[in-house]
Amino acid sequence: MKKVKITILKTTLDTELAAEYGVEGLTVCPMMAKGQVFYADYAKPDGFCDEAWKAIYQYVFALAHGAEKEVFYYGDWIKTPGVAICSCNDGLRPVIMKLETTGEISETDSSPVQ
């Protein structure tokens, strides 16, 4: 199993939806910031938003277990193998993330190859 690099590309705020449905003073996500980098395999990285993890963990798991050899969704989504662009589930202030396979073996994957 390989580690997956998670880079925060963008934090957003849909001002139209936030004005209609959000609480007064709602801003972009307070937990994530553009440029932050996390590394994961099957477990949520320390300091990573729980809700964002729920939205992306299946992509992280797939990349950590070898999906880097294939392009996600038969090439109609991402053009580069080993990369996924995802967002969290917050409809008012989604955070956009880049997931990419690394060559680094996960520390949790210390069992010998059989």
C-alpha positions in Angstrom: 0.0 0.0 0.0 1.3 3.4 -0.9 0.8 6.8 0.7 -1.5 9.3 -1.0 -0.7 13.0 -1.0 -3.7 15.3 -0.5 -3.2 18.9 -1.4 -5.8 21.5 -0.7 -6.2 23.4 -4.0 -8.9 25.8 -3.2 -11.4 26.8 -0.5 -14.6 28.3 -1.9 -17.8 29.9 -0.8 -21.0 29.9 -2.9 -22.1 33.4 -1.9 -25.5 33.0 -3.5 -26.4 29.8 -1.6 -24.7 31.1 1.6 -26.9 34.2 1.5 -30.0 32.2 1.2 -29.2 29.2 3.4 -26.1 29.9 5.5 -25.8 31.4 8.9 -24.8 35.1 9.2 -21.1 35.6 8.7 -20.5 32.2 7.0 -17.0 32.2 5.4 -14.9 29.6 3.6 -14.0 26.4 5.5 -12.1 27.3 8.8 -10.4 23.9 8.9 -8.6 23.8 5.6 -6.4 26.3 3.8 -5.1 26.4 0.2 -1.7 24.8 0.0 -2.1 22.5 3.0 -0.7 19.0 2.4 -1.7 15.8 4.1 -0.6 12.2 3.6 -2.9 9.2 4.0 -3.4 5.5 3.2 -6.5 4.0 4.8 -6.7 6.3 7.9 -7.7 9.9 8.1 -4.7 12.2 8.6 -4.3 14.1 11.8 -5.9 17.6 11.5 -8.0 16.6 8.4 -11.7 17.5 8.5 -13.9 14.5 9.3 -16.6 15.5 6.7 -14.0 16.0 4.0 -12.5 12.6 4.8 -15.9 11.0 4.4 -16.1 12.5 0.9 -12.7 11.3 -0.3 -11.6 8.3 1.6 -12.7 5.8 -1.1 -10.5 7.6 -3.7 -7.6 7.6 -1.2 -8.1 3.9 -0.6 -8.2 3.1 -4.3 -5.1 5.1 -5.1 -3.2 3.6 -2.1 -4.0 0.2 -3.4 -2.9 0.5 -6.9 -5.5 2.5 -8.9 -2.6 4.8 -10.0 -2.1 2.4 -12.8 -5.5 3.2 -14.3 -7.2 6.5 -15.0 -10.3 7.0 -12.9 -13.6 6.5 -14.6 -12.2 5.3 -17.9 -10.5 8.5 -18.8 -13.5 10.7 -18.9 -12.8 12.6 -15.7 -9.0 12.9 -15.0 -6.4 12.7 -17.7 -3.5 11.8 -15.5 -3.2 8.3 -13.9 -2.8 8.3 -10.2 -4.6 11.6 -9.7 -8.1 12.5 -8.5 -9.6 16.0 -8.0 -12.3 15.8 -5.3 -14.2 18.1 -3.1 -15.8 17.8 0.3 -19.6 17.5 0.8 -20.2 21.1 2.1 -22.5 22.6 -0.5 -22.0 26.1 0.7 -18.3 26.2 1.1 -16.7 23.2 -0.6 -12.9 22.5 -0.4 -11.3 21.3 -3.6 -8.5 18.7 -3.2 -5.9 17.0 -5.4 -5.2 13.4 -4.5 -2.1 11.7 -5.9 -0.3 8.5 -5.4 3.2 8.7 -4.1 6.0 6.2 -4.3 6.2 6.1 -0.5 5.2 2.8 1.1 2.7 3.2 4.0 4.2 2.4 7.4 1.1 0.3 8.1 2.0 -2.0 5.2 5.0 -3.7 6.8 4.0 -7.3 6.1 6.4 -9.2 3.8 5.2 -9.9 0.2 4.3 -13.5 -0.3 
